[in-house]
Amino acid sequence: GLPPRGSPDFDQALIARIAMDYAGRGWNALVTVDDAFVRVVAVPAHGMDPKTYVLGLLRERYLEDALPLLEVLHGMLDDADIAYNYGICLSELGRVEDALAPLERCIAIDAAYTNAHVGLGVACARLGRNDPAKRVKTPSAIIAFIAAMSSAKRRSSS
């Protein structure tokens, strides 16, 4: 059995049990436990890792297919690429308000992640909020933000 829930060893024992169960089936499992969820991402032992898989889905524009995996990975990992792509995916699917938190998390993980600054600025502009553009701090992010906003204005005026 497992140690009692809430005990110091419970989370690690649960993670080990789930990971070993998947390993016995020939799968690699990434498992996290918190107060609300047990998250598991499992792939065949000889398959590609989940991050590579989801980024491939995004490259091919399978946004709806990528979204659930991005959501799980975002809840499991402190990974700037995952946070950024989750935010952009939400925005592209019309969930602009929901995109703000992952983009802000990406910046918190990696303040130099230029595309996240641009994505956050564009999302805020789409929502009619101008103040977060101040968060765009690096020169390359400022140039990219201005270019993205100019492009968005050209599209909306045509």
Secondary structure, DSSP 8 states (H G I E B T S, - for coil): ----TTSTTHHHHHHHHHHHHHHHTTEEEEEEE-SS-EEEEEEETTS--HHHHHHHHHHTT-HHHHHHHHHHHHHH---HHHHHHHHHHHHHTT-HHHHHHHHHHHHHH-TT-HHHHHHHHHHHHHTT--GGGGG--SHHHHHHHHHHHHHHHHHHH-
